[in-house]
Amino acid sequence: MRFNRENKIKSLFRSILQKDKSKHGPDYKIVVITWLLVLFGVLVLLSSSPVFSYKKYENTYYVFWHQILLGVLPGIFCFYVLSKIDFNVWKKYSLLMLIISIILLSLVFVPGLGTDYGKDAKSWINVFGMSVQPSEIVKLTLLIYLASWIESRGQRVKDFYEGFVPFLFLLIIIAILMLLQPDLGTLFIIFIIAFTGFFVGGGNIKHIISLLIIAFVSGFIAIKNAPYRLARLTVFLNPNSDTSGIGYHLNQALIAIGSGGIFGVGLGQSRQKYGYIPEVAGDSIFAIMGEELGFFVCFLYILAIFLLMSYGLKVSSRTKGIYGKVLSVGIISWIGFQSLINICSMIGLMPMTGVPLPFVSYGGTAMIMNLSAMGILVNISKHTR
C-alpha cells in the first residue's frame, strides 16, 4: 500500500513537471498587461501605505515589504510555474484541491487559528505567524473543479438533477462557510465566478435565473438580519444620511477622489491617507489612487483591466475544449468583476462590499492567487486554435 502511495506521488510530480505540449507561444499582451498592473500596484501601495504602516507596525515600510516578500515574489513564482504547466493537468487534482481549500475555509472558526485582524469578517488563519485568507484560494480551486466537473458531465449539465442540483449543493456548502465568517463581498465574487462558469459550460438558463433569484432573496435576508449591512445599503442610497457614522467611509473616499481632479495632487501627497479613510492600503486604495494620481491615471488602470478582460475572452473563444473555455472565462470574470465592484463601491455606485482591488490592494494571499490565475490563463493561451 505504501508502494502504491509513493507511485501516486511520483506520478503527480511527473505529470506536473512534464514538458508543456503547447503548439505556440503565449498571448504576450496578457503577460505585459498583467505585469504592468502588478508594477503599478506596488507603486500605489508604496505611496498609500506608510502612514497606516507606521501607525500599526511602527515601521513606515512594513506593509510594502510584507507585500513584496509574501505576495509579489511568491506570486511571480506561481505565475511562471503555472504558465509553463499544461493547464489540463489540474483536472486530475481538482477535487482534491477544492476539498483542501474548503477545509482551510473551515479552519477560520478554530480558536487560535482563525483571526479577523480587527475587521468585520473572520476570514484569515494564522499559520506560523503568517496570515492566509482561504476564501481567496477557494476562488481558484472552485473554478478549476467547476470547469473539470462541467466537462465530465457534458450535455447532462443542462439536466436539473444531474447538473443544477449538484452545482447548487456545492455553492450552498461554500455559501454557509462564507456567511458564518461573515464575508458577503467575497461570497458575491465567488457567486459571479460560479454563475459565469456554469453558464459558459452550458448550464440551463432557467436554472441559472432560478439560482439568481434564490441568491437575491438570500442576500436580502442576510442584509435584513445584519444591522451594519442594512446601514451600508441606506448610506449607498443616501450618502449624506450619516456622514460621521456608517457613511463616514464612503464620504471620505468621495472627498479623496474629488480632490484628485484630472491629474491628482501628486504621488505621495494624499491628505486622506493620514487616518481619514479606513483601509487605505486595502479595500480603499482606489480612493487614494484617485486623490494622488487623478482621473486620468485611474482611467488608464480601468482601461488596462478592460483590455485584460478583452484578451482573456479572445483566449476563451479560441480554446478547443469546454474545460479551457470555462476556466479562462471564470478567471477573467473574477479579475474584471472584482475590480468593477471595488471601484464602484468607492465612488458610491454600489454599497461598500469590502473586496480588494486586484493587483493593487494589500494582501499576500490575494496577490498570489491573482497571479496564479493569470499564469493558468497564459498557459491556456498557448493551447488556442
C-alpha positions as CSV (number, residue, x, y, z in Angstrom):
1,M,0.0,0.0,0.0
2,R,2.9,2.3,0.8
3,F,4.4,1.5,-2.6
4,N,1.2,2.4,-4.4
5,R,1.1,5.7,-2.5
6,E,4.7,6.5,-3.4
7,N,3.9,5.7,-7.1
8,K,0.9,8.1,-7.0
9,I,3.1,10.9,-5.5
10,K,5.7,10.3,-8.2
11,S,3.0,10.3,-10.9
12,L,1.7,13.6,-9.6
13,F,5.1,15.3,-9.8
14,R,5.8,13.7,-13.2
15,S,2.6,15.0,-14.7
16,I,3.2,18.5,-13.2
17,L,6.8,18.7,-14.4
18,Q,6.3,17.1,-17.8
19,K,7.1,19.2,-20.8
20,D,4.4,21.6,-21.9
21,K,3.0,20.3,-25.2
22,S,1.6,23.6,-26.4
23,K,1.8,24.3,-30.2
24,H,2.6,28.0,-29.9
25,G,3.8,30.8,-27.6
26,P,1.5,32.6,-25.0
27,D,-0.5,35.7,-25.6
28,Y,2.1,38.2,-24.6
29,K,-0.4,41.0,-24.4
30,I,-1.9,39.3,-21.3
31,V,1.6,38.9,-19.9
32,V,2.5,42.5,-20.4
33,I,-0.7,44.0,-19.1
34,T,-0.5,41.7,-16.0
35,W,3.0,42.8,-15.1
36,L,2.2,46.5,-15.8
37,L,-0.7,46.2,-13.3
38,V,1.5,44.5,-10.7
39,L,4.2,47.2,-11.0
40,F,1.6,49.9,-10.9
41,G,0.0,48.3,-7.8
42,V,3.4,48.1,-6.0
43,L,3.9,51.8,-6.7
44,V,0.5,52.8,-5.4
45,L,0.8,50.6,-2.3
46,L,4.3,52.2,-1.6
47,S,2.7,55.6,-1.7
48,S,-0.5,54.9,0.1
49,S,0.6,52.7,3.0
50,P,3.4,54.5,5.0
51,V,1.1,56.3,7.5
52,F,-1.0,53.2,8.1
53,S,2.1,51.0,8.3
54,Y,3.8,53.2,10.9
55,K,0.7,53.6,13.0
56,K,0.0,49.8,13.1
57,Y,3.5,48.3,13.0
58,E,5.8,51.3,13.9
59,N,7.6,50.7,10.6
60,T,6.9,53.0,7.7
61,Y,7.6,50.4,5.0
62,Y,6.4,47.2,6.8
63,V,3.2,46.8,4.6
64,F,5.2,47.5,1.4
65,W,7.9,44.9,2.2
66,H,5.4,42.4,3.5
67,Q,3.5,42.6,0.2
68,I,6.7,42.2,-1.8
69,L,8.1,39.2,0.2
70,L,4.8,37.4,0.9
71,G,2.7,38.5,-2.0
72,V,4.5,39.7,-5.2
73,L,7.6,37.4,-5.1
74,P,5.6,34.2,-4.4
75,G,3.1,35.4,-7.0
76,I,5.8,35.8,-9.6
77,F,7.0,32.3,-8.9
78,C,3.4,30.8,-9.2
79,F,2.7,32.8,-12.3
80,Y,5.9,31.5,-14.0
81,V,5.4,27.9,-12.9
82,L,1.7,27.7,-13.8
83,S,2.2,29.4,-17.2
84,K,4.6,26.5,-18.0
85,I,2.4,23.6,-16.8
86,D,-0.2,22.3,-19.1
87,F,-3.5,23.5,-17.6
88,N,-5.2,20.2,-18.4
89,V,-3.0,18.6,-15.6
90,W,-5.2,20.2,-12.9
91,K,-8.3,18.3,-13.9
92,K,-6.9,15.2,-12.1
93,Y,-6.5,17.0,-8.9
94,S,-9.3,19.5,-9.0
95,L,-11.5,17.7,-6.4
96,L,-8.6,17.2,-4.0
97,M,-7.6,20.9,-4.3
98,L,-11.2,22.0,-3.7
99,I,-11.6,19.8,-0.6
100,I,-8.3,21.1,0.9
101,S,-9.4,24.7,0.3
102,I,-12.8,24.1,1.9
103,I,-11.0,22.5,4.9
104,L,-8.9,25.7,5.1
105,L,-12.0,27.8,4.9
106,S,-13.4,25.9,7.8
107,L,-10.3,26.4,9.9
108,V,-11.1,30.2,10.3
109,F,-13.6,29.1,13.0
110,V,-10.9,27.1,15.0
111,P,-9.8,29.1,18.1
112,G,-6.2,30.0,17.9
113,L,-6.1,29.6,14.1
114,G,-8.8,31.9,12.8
115,T,-8.5,35.7,13.2
116,D,-10.2,38.8,11.9
117,Y,-7.3,41.4,12.1
118,G,-9.8,43.9,13.5
119,K,-12.2,43.7,10.6
120,D,-15.9,42.7,10.4
121,A,-15.2,39.2,8.9
122,K,-13.1,36.4,10.5
123,S,-11.5,35.4,7.2
124,W,-7.9,34.6,8.0
125,I,-6.0,31.7,9.5
126,N,-2.7,32.4,11.2
127,V,0.0,29.7,10.5
128,F,3.4,30.1,12.0
129,G,3.0,33.9,12.2
130,M,1.8,34.2,8.6
131,S,-1.8,35.0,7.6
132,V,-3.6,33.1,4.9
133,Q,-7.0,34.0,3.5
134,P,-8.7,30.7,2.4
135,S,-11.5,32.5,0.6
136,E,-9.0,33.7,-2.0
137,I,-7.8,30.2,-2.5
138,V,-11.4,28.9,-2.9
139,K,-11.9,31.3,-5.8
140,L,-9.4,29.5,-7.9
141,T,-9.9,25.9,-6.7
142,L,-13.7,26.2,-7.1
143,L,-13.2,27.4,-10.7
144,I,-10.8,24.6,-11.6
145,Y,-13.1,22.0,-10.1
146,L,-16.2,23.5,-11.8
147,A,-14.5,23.6,-15.2
148,S,-13.4,19.9,-14.8
149,W,-16.9,18.8,-13.5
150,I,-18.7,20.6,-16.3
151,E,-16.5,18.9,-18.9
152,S,-17.1,15.5,-17.4
153,R,-20.9,16.0,-17.3
154,G,-21.2,17.0,-21.0
155,Q,-24.8,17.6,-22.0
156,R,-26.0,16.3,-18.6
157,V,-25.1,19.7,-17.2
158,K,-28.4,21.0,-18.6
159,D,-30.3,18.4,-16.6
160,F,-31.9,19.6,-13.3
161,Y,-30.9,16.6,-11.2
162,E,-27.5,15.8,-12.8
163,G,-26.4,19.3,-13.5
164,F,-28.2,22.0,-11.5
165,V,-28.7,20.2,-8.1
166,P,-25.0,19.2,-7.7
167,F,-23.9,22.7,-8.7
168,L,-26.3,24.2,-6.2
169,F,-25.3,21.8,-3.4
170,L,-21.6,22.8,-3.9
171,L,-22.4,26.5,-3.8
172,I,-24.5,26.1,-0.6
173,I,-21.6,24.5,1.2
174,I,-19.3,27.4,0.4
175,A,-22.0,30.0,1.0
176,I,-22.7,28.7,4.5
177,L,-19.0,28.9,5.4
178,M,-18.7,32.4,3.9
179,L,-21.8,33.7,5.7
180,L,-20.6,32.4,9.0
181,Q,-17.5,34.5,8.8
182,P,-19.3,36.7,7.6
183,D,-17.8,37.8,4.3
184,L,-20.7,38.7,1.9
185,G,-18.4,40.7,-0.5
186,T,-16.1,37.7,-1.3
187,L,-19.1,35.4,-1.5
188,F,-20.6,37.7,-4.1
189,I,-17.4,37.4,-6.2
190,I,-17.5,33.6,-5.8
191,F,-21.1,33.5,-7.0
192,I,-20.2,35.6,-10.0
193,I,-17.3,33.2,-10.9
194,A,-19.6,30.1,-10.4
195,F,-22.5,31.6,-12.3
196,T,-20.3,32.6,-15.2
197,G,-18.6,29.2,-15.4
198,F,-21.9,27.3,-15.2
199,F,-23.4,29.5,-18.0
200,V,-20.4,29.2,-20.3
201,G,-20.3,25.4,-19.6
202,G,-23.9,25.0,-21.0
203,G,-26.0,25.3,-17.9
204,N,-29.7,25.7,-18.4
205,I,-30.6,29.4,-18.4
206,K,-33.8,28.8,-16.5
207,H,-31.8,27.1,-13.7
208,I,-29.4,30.0,-13.6
209,I,-32.2,32.6,-13.3
210,S,-33.8,30.5,-10.6
211,L,-30.5,30.4,-8.7
212,L,-30.0,34.2,-9.1
213,I,-33.5,34.7,-7.6
214,I,-32.5,32.4,-4.7
215,A,-29.2,34.3,-4.2
216,F,-31.1,37.7,-4.3
217,V,-33.6,36.5,-1.7
218,S,-30.8,35.1,0.5
219,G,-28.9,38.3,0.2
220,F,-31.9,40.3,1.2
221,I,-32.4,38.1,4.3
222,A,-28.7,38.5,5.1
223,I,-28.9,42.3,4.9
224,K,-32.1,42.5,6.9
225,N,-30.7,40.3,9.7
226,A,-27.4,42.3,10.0
227,P,-27.8,45.9,11.0
228,Y,-24.4,47.0,9.7
229,R,-25.3,45.6,6.2
230,L,-28.6,47.4,6.2
231,A,-26.9,50.6,7.3
232,R,-24.4,50.3,4.4
233,L,-27.4,49.9,1.9
234,T,-29.0,53.0,3.5
235,V,-25.8,55.1,3.1
236,F,-25.5,53.9,-0.5
237,L,-29.0,55.2,-1.3
238,N,-28.3,58.4,0.6
239,P,-24.6,59.1,1.1
240,N,-25.3,62.2,3.2
241,S,-27.5,60.5,5.7
242,D,-24.8,59.7,8.3
243,T,-21.5,61.4,7.3
244,S,-19.9,60.9,10.7
245,G,-21.2,57.3,11.3
246,I,-21.8,54.5,8.9
247,G,-21.5,56.9,5.9
248,Y,-18.1,58.2,7.0
249,H,-16.1,55.7,4.9
250,L,-17.9,56.5,1.7
251,N,-17.9,60.2,2.2
252,Q,-14.2,60.3,2.9
253,A,-13.5,58.2,-0.2
254,L,-15.5,60.6,-2.3
255,I,-13.6,63.6,-0.8
256,A,-10.3,61.9,-1.7
257,I,-11.3,61.1,-5.3
258,G,-12.9,64.5,-5.8
259,S,-9.7,66.2,-4.5
260,G,-7.6,64.5,-7.1
261,G,-9.3,66.1,-10.1
262,I,-8.0,65.2,-13.5
263,F,-4.3,64.8,-12.7
264,G,-4.2,64.3,-9.0
265,V,-2.4,66.1,-6.1
266,G,0.8,64.2,-6.8
267,L,2.2,60.8,-5.9
268,G,2.7,60.6,-2.1
269,Q,0.8,63.8,-1.5
270,S,-2.5,62.4,-0.3
271,R,-4.0,64.0,2.8
272,Q,-6.8,61.5,3.2
273,K,-4.4,58.6,4.0
274,Y,-3.5,60.4,7.3
275,G,-6.1,58.5,9.2
276,Y,-9.2,59.8,7.5
277,I,-10.0,56.8,5.3
278,P,-10.1,53.3,6.8
279,E,-8.2,50.5,4.9
280,V,-6.1,52.9,2.8
281,A,-3.8,50.1,1.8
282,G,-6.6,47.5,1.3
283,D,-10.1,47.9,0.1
284,S,-9.9,51.8,-0.1
285,I,-6.7,52.0,-2.0
286,F,-8.6,53.2,-5.2
287,A,-9.6,56.4,-3.3
288,I,-6.0,57.2,-2.6
289,M,-5.1,56.4,-6.2
290,G,-7.7,58.8,-7.4
291,E,-6.6,61.5,-5.0
292,E,-2.9,61.3,-5.8
293,L,-2.9,60.4,-9.5
294,G,-6.3,61.8,-10.6
295,F,-8.9,60.7,-13.1
296,F,-6.5,60.2,-16.0
297,V,-4.4,57.5,-14.3
298,C,-7.5,55.9,-12.8
299,F,-8.9,55.7,-16.3
300,L,-5.8,54.1,-17.6
301,Y,-6.0,51.4,-14.8
302,I,-9.6,50.7,-15.7
303,L,-8.7,50.6,-19.4
304,A,-5.9,48.0,-18.6
305,I,-8.4,45.8,-16.8
306,F,-10.8,46.1,-19.7
307,L,-8.1,45.1,-22.2
308,L,-7.1,42.2,-20.0
309,M,-10.8,41.0,-20.0
310,S,-11.0,41.5,-23.7
311,Y,-7.8,39.5,-24.5
312,G,-8.9,36.8,-21.9
313,L,-12.3,36.5,-23.7
314,K,-10.5,36.1,-27.0
315,V,-8.4,33.3,-25.5
316,S,-11.6,31.6,-24.3
317,S,-13.2,31.9,-27.8
318,R,-10.2,30.2,-29.4
319,T,-9.8,27.4,-26.8
320,K,-10.7,24.0,-28.0
321,G,-12.3,22.2,-25.1
322,I,-15.1,23.3,-22.7
323,Y,-12.7,22.9,-19.7
324,G,-10.4,25.6,-21.1
325,K,-13.3,27.9,-22.0
326,V,-14.9,27.7,-18.6
327,L,-11.6,28.2,-16.8
328,S,-10.5,31.2,-18.9
329,V,-13.8,33.0,-18.7
330,G,-14.0,32.3,-15.0
331,I,-10.6,33.8,-14.4
332,I,-11.2,36.9,-16.4
333,S,-14.7,37.5,-14.9
334,W,-13.1,37.1,-11.4
335,I,-10.5,39.9,-12.1
336,G,-12.8,42.1,-14.1
337,F,-15.9,42.0,-11.8
338,Q,-13.9,42.2,-8.6
339,S,-12.2,45.4,-10.0
340,L,-15.6,46.8,-11.0
341,I,-17.2,46.1,-7.6
342,N,-14.3,47.6,-5.7
343,I,-14.2,50.8,-7.8
344,C,-18.0,51.2,-7.8
345,S,-18.1,50.9,-4.0
346,M,-15.5,53.6,-3.7
347,I,-17.4,56.1,-5.9
348,G,-20.8,55.4,-4.5
349,L,-22.3,53.3,-7.3
350,M,-22.5,50.2,-5.1
351,P,-22.8,49.6,-1.4
352,M,-19.5,49.0,0.4
353,T,-18.5,45.4,-0.1
354,G,-15.0,45.1,1.3
355,V,-13.3,43.3,-1.6
356,P,-9.7,44.1,-2.6
357,L,-8.6,45.8,-5.8
358,P,-6.8,43.1,-7.9
359,F,-3.0,43.6,-8.2
360,V,-3.1,46.8,-6.1
361,S,-4.6,46.2,-2.6
362,Y,-2.5,44.9,0.3
363,G,-2.9,41.2,0.8
364,G,-0.4,38.4,0.1
365,T,-2.9,35.6,-0.5
366,A,-4.9,37.7,-2.9
367,M,-1.9,38.7,-4.9
368,I,-0.6,35.1,-5.1
369,M,-3.9,33.7,-6.2
370,N,-4.5,36.5,-8.7
371,L,-1.1,35.9,-10.3
372,S,-1.6,32.1,-10.2
373,A,-4.9,32.5,-12.1
374,M,-3.2,34.7,-14.7
375,G,-0.4,32.1,-15.0
376,I,-3.0,29.5,-15.8
377,L,-4.7,31.9,-18.3
378,V,-1.4,32.5,-20.0
379,N,-0.9,28.7,-20.3
380,I,-4.4,28.3,-21.8
381,S,-3.5,30.9,-24.4
382,K,-0.7,28.6,-25.6
383,H,-3.3,25.9,-26.5
384,T,-5.7,28.0,-28.5
385,R,-6.5,27.4,-32.2
